[in-house]
């Protein structure tokens, strides 16, 4: 008979942090899930293009968001390699990390990666970009570290952006430091 199992590594799942502001499973959580699903279906859009969307609260939220120039530009082809709802798992500093990045743009010249953009969709009712960044700082730091490890680049190559449907804007998280500080 084998002895009781013992965890060899701790596990960290930054994508689970998304659920913190939508606990309870109410209509807000359902709309958030549908919004993510609708954004996930979008590959690239022509300038000003808004795809056909369902007649629902989430469909209206996505449509209204895409009418904001800064949000629409996230979905305009910029020459990046696109990954949507990209799952990852890795061992980093002895810890198991897994998660799902909503949208990932990888820029390269064919030989080396020059920039990676992590775009995370947020539907929570933050009052400001600063508040949104504070709420999701840990998640963004984890994504930056994970994508740097997965693509074998320096963390400074990975830029994190929060796409807020509530605020109608894209918040650049310009610096995520290993000390746990976030700067806009």
Helices and strands as residue ranges (DSSP letters): E 11-12, G 14-22, H 27-41, H 57-66, H 69-74, E 81-92, E 95-108, E 113-122, H 129-151, G 155-157, E 158-164, E 169-173, E 175-176, E 182-183
